[in-house]
Amino acid sequence: MAFTHDIFISYGHLDDLNPFGQDKGWVDLLHERLAVLVGQALGYQPEIWRDSRELRGNYELTGAISEGVTRSLLLVPIITPRYVQSDWCNREMEAFHASGPSATNAAPGFHSRVFKVVKTPLPEHLQHLEPAHIRNLIGYQFYAGDTISGLLTEFSPDASDKNYWRTLNRLVADVTRTLIEIKHSSRKQDAPIAPRTESRTTDAPSVPDAPVSSAGPKSNGTSAPVTAKLVYLAETTSDLSEERELVGDELRQRGYSVLPEQKLPLEEVAATENAIRGDLARCALSVHLIGTRYGSTPEDDPRSVIRIQEQLAAEHGSTSAGFLRLLWIPPGLSTDALPIKDERQKSFVSELHNRLTAGAELLQTSVEDLKTRIVEKLNPATKTVGRSPERSKLKQVYLICENRDRSFVKPIKEYLFKQNLEVITWLDQGETDTLMDYHRRNLRECDAALVYFGSGDEPWVRKNLEDLEKAYGYGRDEDWLANAVYVGSPPSEQKEDFLTHLVPFVIRNFSSFDPNDLRDFVSAVQAADGG
């Protein structure tokens, strides 16, 4: 079959009416913006078919389906309460799927040729009317809110609504990537749509200045093989949906595809697990965002989908060399600022801290740090920690102390500096997000650590020694060159009795600083290659 259109937009005409009486409705604007943004990414204007008037009669219906639906590579349905109740829209959906993917118009691998745009959420009494062909597609949600309480807000197509443009970016990037895979891969096409070279002045839409980029692969119309780079971005709970979208956007902007593309089935756990295993098998990395809520469960299993995904990823990692996992929890989780009320979730989060396996990291950082770590994992050859080659031999010692001990650690810092060691100081002053991000970054990147036991008590010291162990969960790749506890002023019975196997060096000095106290520690740091 000869395909004459790239995209078919299927919608209910009621949903394109502007409530303010202006000329352009919601679908009009979406059509224009897709044409511009996908065209800019492809390098030529895509052919988009949309019925801009209310067709009536069997003759016109047959003509519309023949010209549009069955000759289009991709379908973009605008899901609303009107859409699912429209016989016309349902017949378009059926016609598109009845035409079926052929060897020349099938989306490669896991991709669907349908891009479900959800403009208005379906009320409960209409959810069963959503076409079965697309019911499990995750889609592109142009609204936010709580579907249970009914407090929902549709995104505005105005230039100022960042949520609208961010979701549109995702749609543009995925549509662009799929068109490139179908039309410009190395596979033979029986009747590909030729890139258009002529310019149009009558149908070129004007798009307001907004922070939008296609975020998709670019093409100049030449054939080139497309390498699929897949990341399993686990389904999460509603409290972390925005963070998951931010991570997904970052991956797509860097040319990666994100799985799962469809909602995980919840009727039977066997189907849930099969879907997860199938997607994990395609990926080299999985990312799991875990928050305060436990999440949905299959009908025949008490485990949440969040938990099942993490367990199956761990199972896959134990048998697949090179498979990596990143687990992320928001800063402050399990504290008064971000309490977990569900006992099942408390147990799950506790388990994560205690059973990390090879190839897995548990991060409790900002979303920006998570995105950086994902990129580092996907591109290990390009990883740097901010040091130029000329400075690569300069070792970094992380000096951890309380702010009250600033005067006591001053001679220690000066001595380490004279030994050609860079001293990074952590003056513990609380646990704000910014300070904790700084603390975890140092745990990842410094070569050695020295904990000063001064004004703090033994539990404070133990907490920081535990942090040294957790550094691998925060993304640390290399073993510590040396770690030590310096037991200093002011003296106490607690300090006299302090013993630990968690570090190789425990130094005691309650009087003036003696450089010999740090001799073995410094030697261990400098003895490493490049010291």
C-alpha positions, 0 to 999 in steps of 0.5 A: 500500500502507498502511504500518503500521510505521516500522521492521522489526527482522530478527534471529536469535533466538540473537543476543538470548540474554543470556549472563548469563541476564538477561531482556533481550538485545542486540536487546531493548535495541536495540529499546527504545532505538531506540523512545525515541531516535527517538521523542524526535527525531520527537515521537511513538512510532515503530511498530517491528515485531519478532518476539519469539518463534520463529515456525514453520510456513508460516502463521505465516511468511506472516502475519509477512511480511505484517504486518511486512516488506512494510508497514514503511518501514525495515528494520534487520537485525542482521548476525551469523553466525547471521543469514546462515545463517538461512533465516528472516532471508534470507526476510525480507530478500527479502520486504522488497526484493521489496515494492520502493520506491514513489513514496511509500516510497522514500528520497530520492536516495542513501538506502537504506531498509535500516540494516545493524547489524553486531553480530558480524563474519562470519568469512571462510567466511561472508562470501559468505552476507551477503545481496547486497542489503546487502553493499555497505552500510557499516552500523553496526559495533558492534565494534572490532578486527582482523578479520585476527588475530581479536582483536575486541571487541563493544561493550557495551550498558552505559551506560559503553561510549561506543563503543556509544552513539556508534554507536547515535547514528549509527543513530538520527540516520540512521533519524530523518532518513530517516523524516522525508524519507519521511513528512514531506516535501512529496511526497504520501503514499498512506497515511502512518503517522499520528503517535501521540498516545496515551501508553503505560505498558506498552511505554515502555522505561527507558534508562540515563543515558548521553551520548546524543542523537539528533543528528538533525532534529527534527519535530513531525509537520508537513510540511516540505521537507527540504533535503539537505546532502551532504558527501563524507567519503572512505573511509579506512584502518583506522588513521583509522577512528575519526577518520573516524567523529568527523568524520561524527558532527559532520556528522550532528549539524549536519544534513548527510548523509555520502557514500558510503553504500555501500562502494566497489566494488573489482572494477574501477577503472571501477566504483570511479571511477563510484561516486566521481564520482556521489557527488562530483557531489552534494556541495559539499565533500569531506574526505579523511583520509590516514594511514600506510597505503596502503589497498586497491586495485581488482583491476585498478589499483595506486592505492589507493582513498584516492588515487583518491578524492583525484584524482577530487575534484581533477578534479571541483574543477577543473571545478566552481566552488565545490567545495571540498576539505579534506585532513587528515593527523595531526600527526607523520605521516612522523616517528619518532612516526608513520612511513610504511613503505609507499613508495607512501604516502610518495610520495602524501603528498609529492605532496599537499604539492606539488600543492595546487590552487585550492579545496583545503587541506591540514591537519595539525592535531587532529581538533577543528580539522579539524571546526571548519574543515569547519564554517567551509567549509560556513558561510562567512558565519558564520566568525569568528576570535574578534574582535569587531566593535569589535576587527576593525581591530586587526591581529595580527603573528605574531612567530616566534622561538626561546625563547633569543631572548626578551630580544632580541625584547622591544624589538621586541614593545614597539615593535609594541604601541605601533604599535597592533598585537597581537603574537602570539609563537611561542617555538619550544620543540619540536613537541608536538601542543598547540604545533603546533596553536597555531602553525598557528592563528596561521598561519591567523589573523594578518595579518602575520608577523615571523621573528627570525633570532637563535639559530637557524640558516638551516635553522630560518629556512627552515622557518618561511618554508615554514610561512608558505607552508603557511598556506594549506594549514592553512586561511588564506583571506587574503594576508599583509599583510606578512612579514619576517625580522629578522636580529639578534644574535648576529652570524655570517657565515651571517647576513651572507650571508642572502638570500631572495625569500620575504619582501619585507623582510629587516632586519639589526641586530646592535646595539641595536634601532632603530624605523626598522628596522621602519618599512616593515614596520609601514607595510605592515601599517597601510596595509591597510584598517582599519589 
